[in-house]
Every structure is written in C-alpha cells, then in structure tokens.
C-alpha cells in the first residue's frame, strides 16, 4: 500500500463521516452503535468491502422516505447487526479456527 492509497483512503473515510454527520440524530446514534459493534466483532470483509457505506446508503434512503431509524432496523438493533454479517467470517472465527476451536473458559 503506497502513500497515495493511504491519502485516498483517508479522503474516502472523511467523505463517509461527512455523510454520517448529515444524518438525523437518531440515525447517527444507531450508526455509531452499529459501527462500534462491527469494529468489535470484526467481520473480515469490513476493511475490504463497503458494508459501512452501504449502511449509510440504506439510512439515507430511510431518511428520504421519512422513516425513523428503528423502522429500518427493527427495535433489536443488535439482531439487525448480527443479520448484516451472519454469513461473513469474523476475526474471532479465524482465531477460533486457528486455535482448534478450543475456548479458554
């Protein structure tokens, strides 16, 4: 990854954050919680794909349609987040696979 890639990535991230900031407050709160959850769970494709951008697209469409954020996600936002990544491997899955599926409890 070259310096130009880093600069371009930073520009894209700032543009993404500007779109998030333009959302109504309730949407921003739910987006922030979803983002925090996704960063914590760590779907492998999060850094490669457009999941967060697609989420903002989805939210912008909801705003344009005059819907509240919970009309889009449902009242169980955690279930919505889990559904977003249900078929996506996570870093936790990779770690578990690498350790032979053993848990240290």
Backbone bond lengths (Angstrom), bond angles and torsions (degrees), N, CA, C in turn:
res aa  C-N    CA-C-N  psi(-1)  N-CA   C-N-CA  omega(-1)  CA-C   N-CA-C  phi
1 X - - - 1.458 - - 1.522 108.05 -
2 X 1.304 115.62 121.40 1.450 120.88 -179.09 1.513 112.45 -88.99
3 X 1.313 114.28 174.85 1.463 120.58 -178.99 1.528 111.14 -63.51
4 X 1.330 116.71 -36.57 1.470 120.14 178.34 1.518 111.03 -63.08
5 X 1.338 116.64 -38.08 1.463 120.39 177.86 1.524 110.87 -64.19
6 X 1.313 116.05 -40.37 1.467 120.57 178.19 1.521 111.26 -64.30
7 X 1.327 115.99 -43.64 1.466 120.56 179.99 1.524 110.17 -64.34
8 X 1.323 116.44 -44.62 1.466 120.39 179.62 1.525 110.74 -63.88
9 X 1.310 116.88 -41.61 1.460 121.05 178.30 1.520 112.08 -61.56
10 X 1.325 115.41 -39.83 1.460 120.05 178.78 1.527 110.78 -66.94
11 X 1.325 117.53 -39.61 1.471 121.27 177.32 1.524 110.49 -62.58
12 X 1.323 115.98 -43.86 1.462 120.53 179.84 1.529 110.55 -63.93
13 X 1.328 116.95 -41.85 1.457 120.18 -179.96 1.528 110.64 -64.54
14 X 1.335 117.58 -41.13 1.465 120.42 178.21 1.524 111.23 -64.14
15 X 1.324 117.38 -40.07 1.469 121.09 177.10 1.526 109.97 -63.88
16 X 1.325 116.12 -39.89 1.461 120.87 177.82 1.528 110.31 -61.91
17 X 1.329 116.71 -46.98 1.463 120.75 179.82 1.527 111.84 -63.12
18 X 1.325 117.30 -33.46 1.471 120.94 177.14 1.527 110.08 -65.25
19 X 1.330 116.49 -38.96 1.471 120.21 176.85 1.526 110.78 -64.57
20 X 1.322 116.29 -41.19 1.464 120.23 178.84 1.520 109.97 -63.73
21 X 1.326 116.55 -43.22 1.464 121.54 -178.67 1.529 111.73 -63.32
22 X 1.321 117.39 -26.47 1.460 121.88 179.97 1.529 112.79 -78.63
23 X 1.323 117.33 -11.22 1.464 120.84 179.14 1.529 109.99 -73.07
24 X 1.340 117.03 155.53 1.472 119.83 174.84 1.534 110.80 -61.13
25 X 1.310 117.55 158.00 1.471 121.37 -175.37 1.533 114.76 -53.78
26 X 1.339 118.02 -43.53 1.466 118.90 -178.41 1.533 111.15 -64.81
27 X 1.308 116.90 -36.95 1.464 120.82 176.52 1.528 111.16 -66.23
28 X 1.331 116.60 -41.15 1.470 120.16 179.28 1.520 111.38 -62.43
29 X 1.331 116.29 -40.30 1.466 120.17 179.51 1.521 110.47 -62.63
30 X 1.323 116.59 -47.67 1.467 120.36 -179.53 1.526 110.05 -65.82
31 X 1.328 117.56 -41.32 1.461 120.33 177.90 1.529 110.49 -59.23
32 X 1.330 117.06 -45.85 1.466 121.01 -178.59 1.531 110.72 -61.23
33 X 1.319 117.12 -40.75 1.466 120.37 178.62 1.528 110.88 -67.12
34 X 1.327 116.61 -41.94 1.464 120.05 177.83 1.529 110.68 -63.55
35 X 1.305 116.42 -44.15 1.464 120.56 179.61 1.523 110.21 -61.68
36 X 1.323 117.12 -45.76 1.462 121.68 179.62 1.533 109.80 -59.32
37 X 1.326 116.20 -44.97 1.458 120.85 179.76 1.527 111.00 -63.04
38 X 1.320 116.52 -46.45 1.463 120.04 -178.35 1.523 111.70 -65.00
39 X 1.322 117.08 -37.59 1.464 119.73 176.74 1.524 110.60 -66.57
40 X 1.326 116.73 -34.81 1.463 120.76 -179.70 1.523 111.36 -72.53
41 X 1.333 116.39 -46.08 1.467 121.14 -178.12 1.522 110.10 -71.43
42 X 1.313 115.99 -36.63 1.451 120.96 173.05 1.508 116.93 73.42
43 X 1.352 117.76 56.57 1.466 116.57 172.46 1.525 109.46 -61.33
44 X 1.316 116.05 132.24 1.460 121.48 -175.44 1.522 110.97 -56.98
45 X 1.312 116.95 -37.34 1.462 120.99 -175.88 1.525 113.09 -76.99
46 X 1.327 118.57 -5.72 1.462 120.52 -177.41 1.514 111.88 -58.96
47 X 1.320 116.99 -41.46 1.461 119.85 -179.32 1.516 112.04 -80.93
48 X 1.317 117.61 -17.96 1.460 121.32 -178.02 1.529 112.91 -97.01
49 X 1.295 116.14 -26.39 1.454 119.98 -171.22 1.505 113.43 -106.23
50 X 1.303 113.69 -163.90 1.457 121.32 -176.65 1.519 112.06 -117.51
51 X 1.325 117.71 28.01 1.458 120.70 -175.01 1.523 112.37 -55.72
52 X 1.319 117.43 -47.94 1.463 119.82 -178.48 1.529 111.39 -67.31
53 X 1.329 117.10 -39.11 1.468 120.21 177.48 1.523 110.51 -65.13
54 X 1.317 116.94 -40.24 1.465 120.97 178.25 1.525 110.60 -65.90
55 X 1.315 117.08 -35.04 1.458 121.16 176.79 1.526 110.24 -64.28
56 X 1.327 117.00 -42.62 1.467 120.21 177.60 1.528 109.90 -65.04
57 X 1.336 117.80 -41.16 1.472 120.73 175.99 1.526 110.25 -56.04
58 X 1.331 115.78 -48.27 1.460 122.85 -179.63 1.524 110.45 -59.25
59 X 1.323 116.50 -44.68 1.460 120.51 179.50 1.531 111.15 -66.96
60 X 1.323 117.79 -40.56 1.470 120.59 178.56 1.528 110.61 -62.04
61 X 1.320 116.95 -38.63 1.466 120.65 177.00 1.532 110.41 -64.58
62 X 1.336 116.28 -39.35 1.461 120.30 177.27 1.512 112.42 -63.37
63 X 1.333 116.03 -42.14 1.462 120.70 177.36 1.527 109.50 -61.77
64 X 1.330 116.56 -46.56 1.465 120.91 -179.06 1.529 111.64 -61.66
65 X 1.327 116.67 -31.50 1.465 121.02 179.61 1.531 111.67 -84.60
66 X 1.333 116.94 -2.37 1.455 120.59 178.47 1.524 113.89 76.77
67 X 1.324 116.92 22.79 1.461 120.85 -178.85 1.527 110.58 -94.74
68 X 1.317 115.05 150.92 1.458 120.82 172.50 1.523 108.54 -78.58
69 X 1.297 116.52 156.01 1.458 120.40 -175.66 1.529 111.80 -61.80
70 X 1.325 117.62 -36.81 1.460 119.38 -179.22 1.525 112.52 -72.55
71 X 1.326 116.78 -17.88 1.474 119.54 171.70 1.526 109.90 -68.05
72 X 1.316 116.75 -29.46 1.461 121.39 179.55 1.521 112.16 -83.67
73 X 1.321 115.98 -44.74 1.464 120.10 -173.64 1.519 112.93 -91.32
74 X 1.311 116.69 -22.29 1.455 120.66 -169.56 1.516 108.09 86.42
75 X 1.314 116.24 167.89 1.471 119.70 -177.14 1.522 112.24 -71.59
76 X 1.320 117.62 -24.85 1.461 121.40 179.34 1.527 108.81 -95.40
77 X 1.317 115.62 86.55 1.465 121.54 -176.64 1.525 110.96 -65.22
78 X 1.325 117.15 -33.05 1.474 120.29 177.90 1.528 110.57 -63.38
79 X 1.325 117.10 -41.15 1.469 120.36 177.74 1.521 110.13 -65.16
80 X 1.325 117.06 -37.66 1.459 121.32 176.29 1.528 110.32 -60.64
81 X 1.331 116.06 -45.35 1.466 120.90 179.34 1.524 110.77 -63.03
82 X 1.318 116.49 -44.88 1.462 120.00 178.77 1.522 111.18 -61.07
83 X 1.323 116.11 -38.17 1.466 120.42 179.55 1.531 111.07 -66.76
84 X 1.333 116.95 -32.78 1.467 120.40 178.72 1.523 112.12 -61.25
85 X 1.329 116.09 -34.22 1.469 119.87 -173.73 1.524 112.57 -116.97
86 X 1.329 117.33 18.47 1.465 120.10 -172.30 1.523 113.81 -59.02
87 X 1.312 119.39 -33.19 1.456 121.53 -179.10 1.526 112.22 -106.37
88 X 1.324 116.32 18.71 1.454 121.86 -176.49 1.522 109.71 -109.20
89 X 1.322 117.84 126.47 1.465 118.40 176.23 1.526 110.74 -65.34
90 X 1.319 115.56 144.50 1.457 121.43 178.70 1.526 109.20 -112.07
91 X 1.324 115.40 166.78 1.456 119.64 176.27 1.528 110.06 -63.27
92 X 1.340 116.88 -32.65 1.463 120.30 177.09 1.529 110.20 -63.61
93 X 1.340 116.70 -40.57 1.468 120.36 176.86 1.519 110.41 -61.37
94 X 1.322 116.54 -44.18 1.461 120.42 -179.98 1.522 111.15 -63.12
95 X 1.316 116.41 -40.72 1.458 120.62 178.98 1.524 110.35 -64.20
96 X 1.331 115.47 -43.67 1.455 119.71 -179.49 1.533 110.80 -64.45
97 X 1.327 116.79 -40.87 1.448 121.00 177.85 1.532 110.95 -63.87
98 X 1.322 116.24 -40.31 1.457 120.96 -178.93 1.527 112.07 -68.68
99 X 1.343 116.15 -30.52 1.463 119.17 -179.37 1.515 111.72 -92.28
100 X 1.321 116.90 9.93 1.457 120.76 177.66 1.515 113.48 77.70
101 X 1.337 116.91 19.70 1.457 120.38 177.18 1.520 113.79 77.11
102 X 1.321 118.14 8.41 1.455 121.27 179.93 1.521 109.97 -82.27
103 X 1.291 115.68 136.89 1.458 119.13 174.04 1.508 107.76 -110.19
104 X 1.314 114.60 150.68 1.477 119.66 -178.23 1.507 109.44 -105.25
105 X 1.303 116.55 71.78 1.472 119.76 -179.57 1.501 110.74 -110.96
